[in-house]
């Protein structure tokens, strides 16, 4: 079936669905005080007098206006309330959507009954805290926290479990005020049972350090999940087990215990059906460990990632996935002064991946096309442990000690077949590494008076990585890059060891001049020491010239001493906070018995400003300047094998890059119109940027790095909007990304440019309270261009998801996605589609659920993607998991 016919079919379903709603009528009004001033965030609730259930509710906006939709032919008790005012009540039978009802609230001196009423309202606003009573929005069929959040006004949950509220990303999740797995949103949204959630609190400008609240430019957004009383002081959660043909299996366990002093969370999972309870993306996110101090001042040393180059396996790009996870989270507060928190996470995975790709190398040669097929087996075992002790003897003092460690054992076996210049080359590679790191951090904050705050922070970190690269080929893989005698079989074995030690310390003094002005002085120091060794072995008795070029025994040291000042002032609805940091940098590099030293002094200015246009609209601008320094791997001049046709050589003459960024964000949310709009622009200019240089010998590449004089620029933009109507929600968005990167290819300056843009449209609607339909359309287009090559890729993806309550606990979920992929230069296109279905049954008040799942019903075997780097453009075809089914039984504890 063609792309056009499928898109038209989904669009026709949408057009048919819109008119089929029950008859409702809008009630519009305005809430004022006795002085005719509008009261924002007042709760308006209409209670159906026949059913005694909430028939509709709303929140007044900044102008006091509200709008709720009520079923015609019913009688309602209209109740309007706000903290500090007497509750308003009126019975309404008939109303006109054209006439605005005016409601006057008078002040209540006692407020004795008001508190109890407010806690039962669907939405309440107090200061920077917005609280949702979830029962007012849910239907009882939700399974996990993500299903609950998706029903709340202003919330959006993506497929990765990340949450946005009113267009802003949630940074931290807590449960009953305690961190849940270090605040990770995915583990919370994917595992917390929906029936345990009582309220969801949105905490704006969250800062757990009381002495510095309001002093920094922190805009952290946090969620606090408040549990139902019946879920406290006992163990709750769920257990699930499933099996299917072809030895498919799934086991999952969630267990939670919440008491006033002790909280325990346990998550365990084992399956071979692609249900990723913990992905490598999650591993990277947790691997951040303890936040560094240098990044706040504009300085960074680009320490090479210890896990980079390992394929990211997911259901849509892997042929087979086997994963295991065990995670434990602890919060213990023996007294009001002490809190102990931490987590331990262990995971393993065994994944098989396969792909074929058409590669176009950006070389000056006319023969630059390669067809590459690969089969990979990736095995990963990782563990992470974090413990933190917090001591708060009084509100003005905060002391914390944290330790974080991680370890991993990662290996990738690959079989490759390269077809280039009518020659086939068979290649086998093995990549292994067992990285580990340990970080410790100490923090002390103290406010001896209302005018002064002191803080001291100290970080210490040790990292170790030992990448091993084993390459076997039937042809010389690096012909033209270094000489070697002809053989029937070639084998290269390269070992590396890199040790890194980091120490950071910072002292801050805050001087509060008055309630709207304060100064912050910072004095800090950072030291980084690294050592790198590497060597190459050949599995051959034949001599090879230049083999010593692959040896490294290097040392690198970096120091940063800085003094900074930040001024923050607030004038009415505008906040302005400029800062400047004076840095004295020094670094030393020792290679081949020779040592060289350099030093530099730099001033790095920054600016933060925010205009709170109204309480629900804001405009934020940030200007930042930063420097990026090299690490030992970029300086090491001994050759390093990167890939079967790529060798890297560092450059010890590197200088730092100097970056300037401008960021503008706009956010708007209106309770009256149920409309949410957010957008942003980011422009980055990179001077003296560190870029890769490439010299080709056929498809073999000698890659190095150097500072480049032309400025590299990146401009990104985004717009997201959604609006809730009476029976459906519409959302749309767009993302734009354009960059211009200057590199050196074959010793010639080459400008690479990319422009990608993505648009999506989504409508969610409910029929007869039984069927929820989610329709989505996404279009993505990528333009790639270099000196010799231009290419354009298009992907169209219409999709539909249904959620149907069939009968008394019998429920059907299904999702279908169609993809049309076009490669304009090659004149090729591919179409692939996915259909999944889930049939479940859970009786009323029963702890048992039975579920039948079929993934990839259409048995799609591969998908298309594209990528772009500084020296090649690739079009990939990935193998994906075939059709399979699973029968699962779940028991709610």
ZIKA-V945924 format. One line per field, one symbol per residue. psi: psi as a letter, one per 40 degrees, with the letter a starting at -180 (. if undefined). burial: # if it has 24 or more other C-alpha atoms within 12 Angstrom, else .. A space follows every 50 residues. Layout:
psi=???
burial=???
//
This chain:
psi=hiddddddddddddddddefiihiiihhahhiaeefhihifihhhhhhed efiheiiihiadeeiihihihieihihhhhiiheiihhihhhdiiheehh hhhhhiihddededdddddeidhihhbehhhhhddedieeeididdddde ehheihhadeeihhhfehhhdihihfeihhffehdddddedhhdeehdih hhhifhhehddehedafhfhhihhhhiideeifihiaihihiiiiffiih hhhhhhhhiddhhhhhhiihifeehgdhidddddddedbhhiddddeeii hghhieeiehihhideeidhhhiihhhhhhhhgdiedihhiiihhhiiih ihiiiiihhhifieidgfhhhhiihihhhhhiiihhhhhhhgdidehhhh hihhiiiihhihhhhihhhhffhhhhhhihhiigiiihiihhihhhgeie eihiihhhihihihighhhhhhieihefhediiiihidhhhhhhiihhhh hhhiihhhhhhhdieehiihhhhihhhhhihhiiihihgieiihiedeee ihgiihhhihhihihhhhihhbehhhgiihhhhhihiihhifehhiiiii hihhiihhihhgdaeehihhhhhihiihiiaddddheiihhdiefhhhhi heeiiiihihihhhhhhhhhddefhhhiiihhhhhhifihiiihhigbei hhhaiiiidihhihhiiihhiihhadeihhiiiihhhhihhhihhfeihh hhihhiihhihhhhihhfedhhhhhihhhhhhhhhadeiiihhhhhgiii hihhhdhgehihhiihhhhhhhhddefiiihiihhiihhihhihehehhh hhhhifdefheiiiiiihaeeihihihhiihahiihhihhhh.
burial=..#..##..##..#..##......#########....###########.. ...##################..##########.####......#..... ######..........###.#####....#########.########### #######..######################################### ######.#####.####..#########..##...########....### #########.####################.##..#########.##### #.#####..########################.....############ ##############...#########################...##### ####################....#######################... .############################.#..#....############ ############.....#####################........#.## ####################....#################......... .##########....################################### ################################################## ########..####################################..## #################...#################.############ #####...#.#############.....##############......## ######...#################################.
//
